[in-house]
Amino acid sequence: MQPSYSLSSLRRVSQISTAKDIRQLSHAQFPGTHCPLFGVALTAGYIKDMVVLIVGTDECTYYTQTFNMGRRAADSNMQDNFWSFAINQDDVVFGCAEKVEKTIRQIDATLTPQAIMIVTTCVLEVIGEDYEALAESLQPEVNAKLLVVRTEHFKCNSHIPGIERTLTALAKLMQPEPREEGRVNILGHRYGQIEDTELLKLLTSHGVSVNLAIPSRSTVAELMRATSASLNIVTDFTALPLAEIMQDKFGVPFVYFDKYMSPRRIEAAYTELSTKLGLDLGSHLQSQRRALDDIIAAKSHVLKGKRFIYGNTPLLAFEFTGFLGELGMQPLLVQARDLYQNDAAYMGEILRQGYDPYVSRIANIAPLQALYAELRPDVYIGHENPQRLMELGIVQVAVDMAASKLGYEVPLMVLRTIVAAIEAFGDAKGAKLHAAV
């Protein structure tokens, strides 16, 4: 007997006030969300001179190692710094803290890293061994700085807490430093070639130097001196807790400049940066803003009236949806992991546009596929089965490449990708483009 799924089990944007209001279409999710350990793998692998020790089952340690190997092949900034402590049945029953302590001593003596990040997984948290206490008691006896990150998945819905906890743990490496004016830190950027982004090109052209990018371009020694920057620029919400610690503890102010789609928010972020740095950045962005305005004016007829489902992208779900709503596209359903900072404001914008789309828990594509005939979307934004969508006459658009961008180049790339996919869909070129974008 085939299970039946109904949109009536979901809530709409107007009914969402807490993360618990975001429902899933089925009790069992498929493919399901990544766990916080994935977030650690995405983040800690960038830090040079630091060993990351994964303590967990065979599955956890193998998964992290294989992911890191694949990531290194695609990103030269990623380090080969993950080590595994695979627990056995005896460790689950009797504990393994003493064996882990011995392993840490061995790593400290033989590899001589400047820091060791101890990452505990679900089983370790269930049996209740206190690795923060272990690290504190062991710290005077080893040279490496010891950090602890917990990645239990039974307390959260995604990998995002793993990223946030990894970044926050790095604050323990930092020390007070004299302030250097005209130097900034970039917090939260998890991609290579940050110097190629619109934001960094603009800052360097005005004489602003990047102290370090956390995590994508940083060493343990540089992290210790991170507080010498005069300003932190937060480019991902997962780095906001780290920015707040650095502001409260070391007096380093921050500007929040995420991967926005809205030109109003991008302009406001640049204005705040100009004020904090004492520079005139706005006048140098006219060509980028004009290019964005031009594509909106020229292609609004392509977008207007198109019904879409928002799936899994590296951008802000409700902010992204609200921007497309402003352009006349109609959101039918938004897949979301959780509620994050400013999501209430973004959802308010969607409602003021006259839209009230359904909201479902992300990474549960299998039951959602049964509802495409009822929803009748024109466009699916995110990852799905391209062949299945094509058979249903739905244009698929993936915007992963925009994740490494900052500034007006984010909406420019996204809009060009969406417009190209819609215009090309249906002919031979479109069939090829459909699976690639």
N, C-alpha and C positions, 0 to 999 in steps of 0.2 A: 504493500500500500504506500503510495507516494504521500509524503507530508504536504500539508497545505499551509501557505503563508499568506498573511493579510497585512495590508498597509494600516489597518485599524489598530494593530498592535503597537504601532509607532506613535510618537508624539511629534507635533509640529514645532517650529521655532518659537511660536508664541507660548507654547506650553513648557519650554525648557528654562528652568531656573537653576538647577544643580546638575552635576555630572550624572547623578542617578536617574535623571529624567531621560537620558540618552539610552534608548532600548535597542536590543538586537532582535532580529526577525526570528531567530531560532535559539534554543538553549545551548546547543553545540555550535560553535563558530567554525567556519571553514573559509579560507585557510587559517584564520585566527591571527592575532597580533603577535609581534615580536615581544620577547621578554626584556627586562632591564639589562640582562647580560649583553644583548645585542647593542644596547646603547653604550655600554662600556667599550665594546669592541669598536664601535664607530668613533669613539672619542680618545680613549687612552692610548691607542696605537700611534697617535701623532707625537706623543711626548718623548723626546730623545733623552737618553740617560736614565730611563725609568723602566724597571721590570714590572710587568703586570702578572701576578700569580693568581690563577683561577683555581679556586678550591671547590670541587663539586664532583658530581658523577661523571662517568665516562662520556655520556652524551653532552654534558655541558662543556667539558674541557675540549672534546673533539670538535664540537660545533664552533667554538671560539677560535681555535687554531685554524680550521679550514677557512673560516670567514676572513681571518686576518691575512692568510696566504692569498686569497683572491683579491682582497682589497689592495694589497701591496702591488699586485700585478697591474692594477689600474691607477694607482696613486703613489708616486715615488716618495711622497712625504711620509707615508706610513712606515712604521718601524717593525722589525722582527723582534718584538719585545714581550710576547705572551708565553708564559710558562704554565704548566699544568700540574696540579696535585689532584689526581683522580682517587676519590675515596672508594673504599670497599665496604662489604657488609659489616665487618668488625668495627670499622670507623663509625658507622651509623649507630651501632649499639653502644660502643664504649667511648666514642669521641676520638678526635684525632688532633687535638690542639698541640700536644707535645711533638707529634710528627711534623706538623706544619711549622712549629717553631724551629725544629731542626733544619727543615728545608730553607727557611728564611735565613738562618745563620749561614748555610752552605751557599746560597745565592749571594749573600753579602760578601762572603770571603772570596768566592771564585770569580764572580762577574763584576764585583765592585761597582754596582749602580749607585747613582746619587739618590734614588728613591725606589721604594718597592710598594706597589699598590696591591693590597690583599683584597681579592674580590670573592665574597661569599655568595653561594647560590641557595636555591630553595631548601634542599635537604639540610644544609648547615644551619639555616635559620629555624627549621622545624625542630632539630635536636637541641638547639638553644645554646651552643657554645659561644662565648663572648670574645669575639676576635678584636674588638676595640680595646678591651682590657688586656688581651694578649699583646697587642701592638704597643700599648702604653708601657707595659712592664718590660718588654723586650727592647724598647727604643734606646735606653742608655748603653746597651751592650752591642749595638750594631752601628755601623757608620751611615748606612742608607737611612733616609727619612722614611718612616712607615706611615702609609695611608690605608684606610679601610673603606671599601664601598660595598654595600649590601644590595643584592639584586633579586630578592625573592619576588616571584611573579604572582603569588597568591594574594598580594595586597594591592595590586594595580592592574591596569588594563593595557599597558603598552610598554615600549622600550624607552619612552621619554624620561621616566624617573632615573634610568641608568645614566643617561647623558647628563642630566641635572646634577645627580649625586657625584659623578666623576668630576665635573667642573667645580663643584662646591668643595670637594676634597682638596683640590689644588690650592685653595686658600691657605691651607696649613703649611704650605711651603714658603709662603710669602713673608717678607720681613720689611720693617720700615726703611724707606730710602728717601734721600733728598729729592725734592720735586724738580723735574726738568721740563720747563715750559716748551710747548711746541712738539711734544711727544705724546702719542696716544697708543692705547692698547685696543685691539679688536677682540671682543669677547663673543664666543659662540660660533665662529666660522669654522666649519668642518670640511673644507675643501681646499685643494691646492690652488696655486696661482692667484692668491688673493690680490696680488699687485696688479692683476689685469682687470679688476673690477672698476666700474665707474667711480665709486666712492673713493677708492685708494688712489686712482689716477688723479682725481681732483685734489685730494689732500696733499699728495706729494708735489703737485704743481704749484701749490701755495706754500711750500716749505715746511709742511708738517711731516714729521717722520714717525714711522710705526715702530714702537718699542718692541712689541711682539703680538702675534695673533694666537689667541688661546682657543682651541688646542692646535690648530693646523700648522703653526710655525712657532714652536717653542721648545726650549730645553728646560731641565730642572733648574739649572743655574739662572736662566733668564726669568723663570717664574719667581725665583727668590727676589729678583730685582724689579718685579712687575709694578710695584707701588711707586716707582720713580716717574711714571707717566703722569701727565697733568690731566688726562681725561680718558675714560673708558667709553668706547662705542660698542654697544650691545647689539649684535646683528642677529641674535636668535633668542627667543624668550627663555630657553633653557639656561642661559647664562645670567639671567636677572638675579637669582640668589647670590651668585658669585659677585656680581657688580654691587649688590647691596652690602655684602660683607666688606668689600674693599672700600666702599664709601664710609661705612660706619666705623670700621677698625683703623683704616689708614687715611681717610679723608680724600679719597680719589673720587670725584664726581663722575656721573655717567649720563650718556644720552642713549635712549632706546631707539634704534634704527633697524627695524626688522625688514624682511623681504616683502615689503608692501606692494600691493597692486594699485592702491588709490593714489593718484597724483597729488591730492591734497595732503595726504599723510607724508608722502615723500618730500614735498615742499616744506611742510612743517618741520620734519626732521632735519633737513638741510638748514633751515632758518635757525633752529636751536643750536646746531653745530656751529654755524657762523657766529652766533652770539657767544658761545662758550669759548671759542678759539680766537675771537676778535678778528674774523675774516669776512670778506664778502664772497660767498660761494655761489649765491643765487644767480648773479649776472653771467657766470660761466656755464650755466646749465640750460641756457635758453634753447640751444640747438636740440638737446635731448628732449626737453619738454615740448618743443615745436614738433619734433618727429612723432611723439606720442599723440599729440593733438591731431596731427595730420592723418595718422592711420585710423584714429577714431572717427574723424570726419569722413574719410574716404570709404571706410568699410563698415560703417554703422548699419547699412542696409543688409549686409551679409549676416550680422549678428542679431539684429532686432527680430524678436519673436521666436528665436530658437529656444527650444525647451531642453534643459540639460540636467544631468545628474553629476554631482561633484563626488569623485571617488578619492583615491589615495594619491596625494601629491605632497611635495616637500614644503608647500606654502601654507598660509594660515587659512583654514577651511572657510570660516564665516566671513573673513575680510575679503577673500578671493570671490566668494559667492556674491557678496554685496556689490563689488566692483562690476562684475558681469551684469548684475541686475540693473545697475545704473545705465548700462549700455543697451538695455532693452531685452536682454536674454532672460528667460524665465526659469528660475530654479525649481525643480520638482522634488529633489531629495538631496540632502547633504549627509555624507558619511563623516563622522567625527570620532576622534579617539576619546576626547575629554573636553572639559571647559577650561580654557586658559585665560591668561590676563587679557583684558579688553574684549573678550568674546561677547560679553553682554552688550557692549556698545555696537559691535559689528552686527549682532542679531537685531538690535534696534533699527539699524539702517536698512536691513532687509525688509523688516516689517513696514517701515515708513515708505518703502517703494511699492507697497501693496502686495508683496509676496509673503507666503507663509508655508515654506516647503517642509516636507517631512524630514526628520533627523533620525538616522540609524547609527548603530555602532559600526565602526570601520572594520575592515578585514573579514567580512562575512558575505562574500560575493555569491556563494552557492544559492542560498535562499532568495537573494535579491534578483537573481536571473529569472526566477519564476514570475516576477512582477513587471518585467519590462513591457509586456503587452498591455498591461493596465496603465502604466506610467506614460508610455509612448514618447520617450525622449528622442530628440534629434541628435544630441551630442552627449557623449560620456567622457568626462574629464578624469583621467587617472588610469590605473592599470586594471585590465580585464582581459578576457579572451578575445583577441581582435577578430578572429574568424567568426565567432558567434555574433558579435556586434554587427559585423558587416552583413551577415545573413539577415539580420533584423533591420537593416537600413540605418544603423546608428553610427555616427562618426565618432571614432575614438581619438582622443588627444591626450598624450602624456607630456608633461612639462618639466621633467626632471632636470633638464639642462638649466632651467632658471634658478635652481637651488644655489648655485655658486655665484649668482649675480647680486649686485647691491645698487639700489637707486632706481632711476627711471628705466634702466635697461631690463629690469624685471618685467614690468607690464609690457614693454615693447616686445620682448622675446615671446611672451605668452600670447599676446594678441596676434602677432605675426604667425605663430604656430597654429592657433585656432582658426584664423581666417584661411590660411593655406590649406588646412585639412578639410574645411567645409567646402571651399571652392573646388578642390581637386577630387572630392569624394564622388564616386560613381563612374569615372572613366578608368582606363588602365593605369594612368599615372596615380590616380587617387587610391586605387586598390593597393598599389605599392607603398604609397605614402602613409596610408592608414595604419599599417602595422608598425611603421617606423617612428612615428611622432610621439 
